[in-house]
Amino acid sequence: QLVESGGGLVQAGGSLRLSCAASGLTFSRYAMAWFRQAPGKEREFVAAISNLAYSTDYSDSVKGRFTISRVNARNTVYLQMNSLKPEDTAVYYCAASSDYSDRYYPPNMAYWGKGTLVTVSS
């Protein structure tokens, strides 16, 4: 089970930190990813981190503004979001995959959270 938290309403230029707590899986064996889905749009990749945090990856739209991290001892992955823009408004989902190379492909994720809403006002 994956449970996201930390979403909310923020003004453009502000920051939020999302958290995703995992249970029922061996967290340190899974790569973790964040996806988002805006109204009327497809779910898109945001960021990913390998199981032992040796590798990270970001979409071009968030690179330099968002940072993904994880603490395996806490079974938690984070997404620090800075310099937020109205176009970042979406429901943010965390997902787990047994293979880091699958990080871009939602159908290949083994586990999903239910999402947390981020709204950025202009």
Z-matrix of the N, CA and C atoms (Angstrom, degrees):
N
C 1 1.466
C 2 1.524 1 109.35
N 3 1.324 2 115.18 1 137.02
C 4 1.454 3 121.65 2 176.85
C 5 1.515 4 108.20 3 -120.63
N 6 1.321 5 116.86 4 132.08
C 7 1.458 6 121.28 5 -178.76
C 8 1.515 7 109.02 6 -129.10
N 9 1.346 8 115.36 7 116.78
C 10 1.463 9 120.92 8 178.71
C 11 1.518 10 110.74 9 -88.30
N 12 1.311 11 115.05 10 153.86
C 13 1.458 12 121.75 11 173.81
C 14 1.520 13 108.62 12 -153.88
N 15 1.340 14 115.27 13 165.93
C 16 1.453 15 120.08 14 174.76
C 17 1.513 16 115.17 15 105.28
N 18 1.320 17 117.34 16 -4.67
C 19 1.452 18 118.72 17 178.08
C 20 1.516 19 111.60 18 -71.58
N 21 1.319 20 115.40 19 170.92
C 22 1.449 21 120.09 20 179.20
C 23 1.501 22 111.76 21 163.64
N 24 1.324 23 115.59 22 -166.58
C 25 1.464 24 123.10 23 -179.56
C 26 1.529 25 108.57 24 -101.78
N 27 1.324 26 115.49 25 130.82
C 28 1.459 27 120.35 26 -179.77
C 29 1.525 28 108.46 27 -143.39
N 30 1.308 29 116.24 28 150.98
C 31 1.470 30 120.26 29 177.36
C 32 1.531 31 109.98 30 -79.48
N 33 1.306 32 115.02 31 154.58
C 34 1.460 33 120.32 32 176.12
C 35 1.523 34 109.80 33 -54.31
N 36 1.321 35 115.79 34 137.58
C 37 1.449 36 121.59 35 -176.93
C 38 1.512 37 113.82 36 92.11
N 39 1.309 38 116.65 37 -11.55
C 40 1.451 39 120.93 38 -178.75
C 41 1.517 40 113.28 39 -83.77
N 42 1.329 41 114.72 40 -173.46
C 43 1.461 42 121.46 41 -176.23
C 44 1.525 43 110.58 42 -133.31
N 45 1.320 44 114.22 43 152.98
C 46 1.458 45 122.89 44 171.75
C 47 1.520 46 107.93 45 -144.56
N 48 1.324 47 116.34 46 152.42
C 49 1.465 48 120.76 47 171.91
C 50 1.521 49 108.56 48 -121.79
N 51 1.308 50 115.63 49 119.43
C 52 1.452 51 121.26 50 175.29
C 53 1.523 52 109.57 51 -91.65
N 54 1.320 53 114.76 52 146.86
C 55 1.459 54 121.31 53 175.17
C 56 1.520 55 108.88 54 -125.12
N 57 1.307 56 115.40 55 152.14
C 58 1.461 57 121.67 56 175.91
C 59 1.520 58 107.36 57 -138.14
N 60 1.321 59 115.81 58 113.58
C 61 1.459 60 121.49 59 -179.33
C 62 1.519 61 109.49 60 -98.89
N 63 1.323 62 115.45 61 131.10
C 64 1.457 63 121.44 62 -177.49
C 65 1.522 64 110.78 63 -107.27
N 66 1.309 65 114.94 64 146.16
C 67 1.456 66 121.33 65 173.36
C 68 1.522 67 108.52 66 -147.89
N 69 1.330 68 115.28 67 154.54
C 70 1.459 69 119.70 68 177.11
C 71 1.510 70 115.12 69 78.81
N 72 1.330 71 116.91 70 9.92
C 73 1.453 72 120.50 71 175.49
C 74 1.522 73 108.54 72 -142.73
N 75 1.315 74 116.05 73 158.16
C 76 1.457 75 120.12 74 176.73
C 77 1.526 76 107.07 75 -81.41
N 78 1.307 77 114.43 76 92.65
C 79 1.472 78 122.02 77 -167.10
C 80 1.519 79 112.04 78 -55.86
N 81 1.307 80 117.52 79 -41.28
C 82 1.465 81 121.08 80 -174.53
C 83 1.528 82 112.83 81 -69.63
N 84 1.308 83 118.19 82 -6.98
C 85 1.458 84 121.58 83 177.46
C 86 1.528 85 112.58 84 -93.83
N 87 1.315 86 116.85 85 -5.67
C 88 1.459 87 120.76 86 -173.57
C 89 1.525 88 112.24 87 -113.35
N 90 1.315 89 114.67 88 135.33
C 91 1.450 90 119.92 89 163.45
C 92 1.520 91 107.65 90 -71.57
N 93 1.313 92 115.27 91 148.13
C 94 1.460 93 120.48 92 -178.61
C 95 1.523 94 109.84 93 -122.79
N 96 1.321 95 114.52 94 145.54
C 97 1.469 96 119.23 95 -178.42
C 98 1.514 97 109.70 96 -138.96
N 99 1.318 98 114.51 97 156.20
C 100 1.458 99 122.86 98 170.57
C 101 1.529 100 107.79 99 -114.48
N 102 1.304 101 115.11 100 133.30
C 103 1.454 102 123.10 101 172.51
C 104 1.523 103 107.55 102 -122.09
N 105 1.308 104 116.22 103 165.06
C 106 1.463 105 120.00 104 174.10
C 107 1.519 106 109.83 105 -142.85
N 108 1.309 107 114.32 106 155.28
C 109 1.466 108 120.04 107 178.48
C 110 1.523 109 108.86 108 -140.04
N 111 1.308 110 115.05 109 116.80
C 112 1.456 111 121.88 110 176.78
C 113 1.528 112 108.54 111 -89.41
N 114 1.326 113 117.89 112 158.07
C 115 1.466 114 121.20 113 179.96
C 116 1.521 115 111.31 114 -55.12
N 117 1.327 116 115.77 115 128.90
C 118 1.452 117 120.66 116 177.00
C 119 1.510 118 115.14 117 77.52
N 120 1.332 119 117.20 118 5.28
C 121 1.465 120 120.61 119 -178.69
C 122 1.519 121 110.74 120 -121.48
N 123 1.321 122 114.98 121 163.58
C 124 1.455 123 120.28 122 177.34
C 125 1.526 124 110.86 123 -77.35
N 126 1.315 125 114.42 124 158.12
C 127 1.450 126 119.57 125 175.93
C 128 1.530 127 109.03 126 -67.25
N 129 1.327 128 116.53 127 134.39
C 130 1.462 129 119.80 128 -176.72
C 131 1.522 130 111.33 129 -127.73
N 132 1.306 131 114.08 130 149.39
C 133 1.459 132 121.58 131 177.23
C 134 1.519 133 110.73 132 -68.00
N 135 1.340 134 115.75 133 139.03
C 136 1.460 135 121.23 134 177.68
C 137 1.529 136 110.89 135 -115.47
N 138 1.337 137 116.08 136 -54.29
C 139 1.461 138 119.73 137 -176.08
C 140 1.522 139 108.88 138 -160.74
N 141 1.335 140 115.66 139 158.22
C 142 1.462 141 120.85 140 177.61
C 143 1.517 142 110.11 141 -148.62
N 144 1.322 143 114.96 142 156.75
C 145 1.462 144 121.42 143 178.58
C 146 1.526 145 107.65 144 -141.40
N 147 1.314 146 116.19 145 137.35
C 148 1.453 147 119.79 146 -179.46
C 149 1.526 148 110.73 147 -71.34
N 150 1.324 149 116.07 148 170.60
C 151 1.471 150 119.52 149 -168.83
C 152 1.524 151 113.58 150 -62.76
N 153 1.327 152 117.30 151 -33.71
C 154 1.463 153 120.15 152 178.62
C 155 1.516 154 112.12 153 -107.99
N 156 1.328 155 115.26 154 15.69
C 157 1.480 156 122.74 155 174.39
C 158 1.519 157 113.59 156 68.16
N 159 1.331 158 117.03 157 21.41
C 160 1.468 159 118.35 158 177.64
C 161 1.523 160 111.91 159 -74.84
N 162 1.343 161 115.69 160 -25.69
C 163 1.465 162 119.96 161 -176.23
C 164 1.516 163 110.38 162 -131.43
N 165 1.324 164 115.08 163 143.85
C 166 1.456 165 121.41 164 172.24
C 167 1.526 166 108.51 165 -134.48
N 168 1.321 167 115.13 166 159.14
C 169 1.455 168 120.65 167 -178.93
C 170 1.522 169 108.23 168 -150.40
N 171 1.314 170 115.92 169 148.34
C 172 1.459 171 121.24 170 -177.01
C 173 1.522 172 110.30 171 -138.76
N 174 1.313 173 115.66 172 151.42
C 175 1.448 174 119.16 173 170.33
C 176 1.527 175 108.61 174 -71.77
N 177 1.308 176 115.80 175 155.33
C 178 1.466 177 119.47 176 -179.88
C 179 1.526 178 111.64 177 -60.52
N 180 1.314 179 116.99 178 -31.15
C 181 1.460 180 120.64 179 -175.27
C 182 1.535 181 113.16 180 -70.17
N 183 1.328 182 117.63 181 -19.41
C 184 1.475 183 119.85 182 -177.71
C 185 1.525 184 112.78 183 -118.62
N 186 1.321 185 116.80 184 -7.41
C 187 1.466 186 120.42 185 -176.96
C 188 1.524 187 110.31 186 -58.08
N 189 1.321 188 115.68 187 132.09
C 190 1.454 189 120.89 188 -179.25
C 191 1.525 190 113.84 189 88.88
N 192 1.332 191 117.24 190 -12.21
C 193 1.476 192 121.23 191 179.13
C 194 1.523 193 111.90 192 -114.63
N 195 1.335 194 116.64 193 -34.33
C 196 1.465 195 121.14 194 -177.28
C 197 1.526 196 109.39 195 -108.93
N 198 1.329 197 115.45 196 149.58
C 199 1.464 198 121.48 197 176.48
C 200 1.522 199 109.44 198 -134.50
N 201 1.316 200 115.88 199 127.15
C 202 1.458 201 121.25 200 176.25
C 203 1.522 202 108.43 201 -100.10
N 204 1.327 203 115.50 202 140.92
C 205 1.461 204 120.74 203 177.48
C 206 1.522 205 108.27 204 -150.02
N 207 1.316 206 115.51 205 168.99
C 208 1.460 207 119.41 206 179.23
C 209 1.522 208 109.25 207 -149.53
N 210 1.329 209 114.47 208 153.19
C 211 1.458 210 121.97 209 172.60
C 212 1.518 211 106.10 210 -127.16
N 213 1.311 212 116.18 211 101.70
C 214 1.460 213 119.28 212 -174.48
C 215 1.528 214 112.27 213 -65.07
N 216 1.318 215 116.77 214 -30.62
C 217 1.460 216 119.35 215 178.23
C 218 1.527 217 111.76 216 -65.40
N 219 1.314 218 116.73 217 -20.90
C 220 1.462 219 121.40 218 179.38
C 221 1.527 220 112.17 219 -106.66
N 222 1.348 221 116.93 220 1.65
C 223 1.476 222 121.10 221 -178.48
C 224 1.531 223 111.18 222 53.25
N 225 1.306 224 116.16 223 41.24
C 226 1.466 225 120.61 224 -173.44
C 227 1.520 226 110.92 225 -135.09
N 228 1.323 227 114.84 226 139.52
C 229 1.467 228 122.27 227 172.02
C 230 1.517 229 107.91 228 -118.41
N 231 1.328 230 115.23 229 146.02
C 232 1.459 231 121.75 230 -175.86
C 233 1.527 232 110.55 231 -122.46
N 234 1.317 233 114.70 232 155.97
C 235 1.463 234 120.65 233 170.03
C 236 1.524 235 106.93 234 -134.31
N 237 1.313 236 115.66 235 106.61
C 238 1.461 237 121.08 236 175.42
C 239 1.523 238 108.43 237 -86.46
N 240 1.314 239 116.67 238 122.03
C 241 1.459 240 122.04 239 -175.82
C 242 1.523 241 108.96 240 -117.19
N 243 1.305 242 116.26 241 115.87
C 244 1.465 243 122.43 242 179.14
C 245 1.521 244 110.19 243 -115.68
N 246 1.311 245 116.02 244 163.99
C 247 1.472 246 122.19 245 177.89
C 248 1.525 247 110.69 246 49.64
N 249 1.301 248 115.51 247 48.72
C 250 1.455 249 120.04 248 -175.33
C 251 1.527 250 111.66 249 -65.86
N 252 1.331 251 113.89 250 146.66
C 253 1.458 252 121.97 251 -179.09
C 254 1.524 253 108.96 252 -121.66
N 255 1.325 254 116.86 253 156.71
C 256 1.475 255 118.26 254 177.72
C 257 1.537 256 112.55 255 -55.55
N 258 1.312 257 117.51 256 -32.64
C 259 1.459 258 119.79 257 -179.91
C 260 1.535 259 113.29 258 -72.38
N 261 1.317 260 117.63 259 -4.91
C 262 1.467 261 120.76 260 172.50
C 263 1.527 262 112.14 261 -82.87
N 264 1.319 263 117.02 262 -6.28
C 265 1.457 264 121.25 263 179.16
C 266 1.521 265 110.50 264 -60.54
N 267 1.324 266 116.39 265 124.49
C 268 1.462 267 121.59 266 -176.46
C 269 1.521 268 108.95 267 -178.49
N 270 1.310 269 115.16 268 169.23
C 271 1.463 270 120.68 269 164.95
C 272 1.526 271 106.77 270 -87.57
N 273 1.317 272 115.58 271 127.81
C 274 1.457 273 122.29 272 -178.34
C 275 1.527 274 109.59 273 -102.98
N 276 1.323 275 114.43 274 129.54
C 277 1.454 276 121.71 275 -178.25
C 278 1.525 277 109.69 276 -118.15
N 279 1.321 278 116.44 277 140.75
C 280 1.456 279 118.17 278 167.80
C 281 1.523 280 108.40 279 -101.71
N 282 1.322 281 115.02 280 153.87
C 283 1.452 282 121.85 281 -176.51
C 284 1.517 283 109.40 282 -147.15
N 285 1.323 284 114.89 283 154.66
C 286 1.461 285 121.22 284 -179.33
C 287 1.516 286 109.72 285 -122.31
N 288 1.323 287 114.37 286 139.76
C 289 1.463 288 120.15 287 177.79
C 290 1.515 289 109.69 288 -136.03
N 291 1.311 290 116.55 289 142.87
C 292 1.461 291 120.24 290 177.97
C 293 1.522 292 111.75 291 -77.59
N 294 1.328 293 117.18 292 -8.10
C 295 1.458 294 121.28 293 -177.36
C 296 1.536 295 109.16 294 -133.87
N 297 1.302 296 117.26 295 114.15
C 298 1.470 297 122.26 296 -178.45
C 299 1.525 298 111.66 297 -57.72
N 300 1.312 299 117.60 298 -29.39
C 301 1.461 300 120.34 299 -178.59
C 302 1.530 301 112.38 300 -69.04
N 303 1.320 302 117.33 301 -13.63
C 304 1.468 303 121.50 302 177.49
C 305 1.519 304 112.89 303 -89.70
N 306 1.310 305 118.30 304 8.55
C 307 1.461 306 122.27 305 -168.23
C 308 1.522 307 113.85 306 -60.37
N 309 1.320 308 119.20 307 -24.67
C 310 1.461 309 120.43 308 -177.36
C 311 1.518 310 112.99 309 -86.66
N 312 1.302 311 118.60 310 -8.94
C 313 1.458 312 122.01 311 -165.66
C 314 1.523 313 112.42 312 -113.57
N 315 1.330 314 117.93 313 98.48
C 316 1.464 315 120.14 314 -179.12
C 317 1.523 316 114.43 315 -50.47
N 318 1.326 317 120.54 316 -40.22
C 319 1.474 318 118.27 317 -178.48
C 320 1.531 319 113.33 318 -62.66
N 321 1.322 320 117.79 319 -19.63
C 322 1.459 321 120.78 320 -177.49
C 323 1.521 322 113.44 321 -92.02
N 324 1.316 323 117.12 322 -0.85
C 325 1.465 324 120.03 323 178.18
C 326 1.525 325 109.51 324 -74.76
N 327 1.343 326 116.37 325 136.90
C 328 1.462 327 120.69 326 -177.75
C 329 1.524 328 112.23 327 -82.53
N 330 1.332 329 115.71 328 -32.01
C 331 1.469 330 120.70 329 -177.10
C 332 1.524 331 109.07 330 -138.00
N 333 1.335 332 114.29 331 147.74
C 334 1.464 333 121.99 332 177.37
C 335 1.513 334 110.23 333 -133.45
N 336 1.323 335 114.87 334 145.83
C 337 1.447 336 119.63 335 166.49
C 338 1.516 337 110.29 336 -86.37
N 339 1.332 338 116.24 337 177.55
C 340 1.454 339 120.91 338 -178.78
C 341 1.519 340 113.11 339 -89.98
N 342 1.305 341 116.33 340 -10.02
C 343 1.450 342 120.55 341 174.30
C 344 1.514 343 113.79 342 98.59
N 345 1.332 344 114.09 343 156.90
C 346 1.457 345 122.13 344 174.45
C 347 1.520 346 108.07 345 -136.77
N 348 1.329 347 117.04 346 136.13
C 349 1.460 348 121.69 347 -173.81
C 350 1.521 349 110.95 348 -85.54
N 351 1.318 350 114.88 349 129.53
C 352 1.462 351 122.44 350 172.82
C 353 1.528 352 107.74 351 -115.22
N 354 1.317 353 116.06 352 124.75
C 355 1.460 354 121.65 353 178.41
C 356 1.520 355 108.30 354 -122.47
N 357 1.321 356 115.93 355 123.54
C 358 1.458 357 121.68 356 179.81
C 359 1.522 358 108.07 357 -112.74
N 360 1.310 359 116.26 358 117.72
C 361 1.457 360 121.13 359 -179.00
C 362 1.530 361 110.67 360 -92.15
N 363 1.316 362 115.08 361 148.66
C 364 1.477 363 119.51 362 -178.67
C 365 1.517 364 111.53 363 -90.33
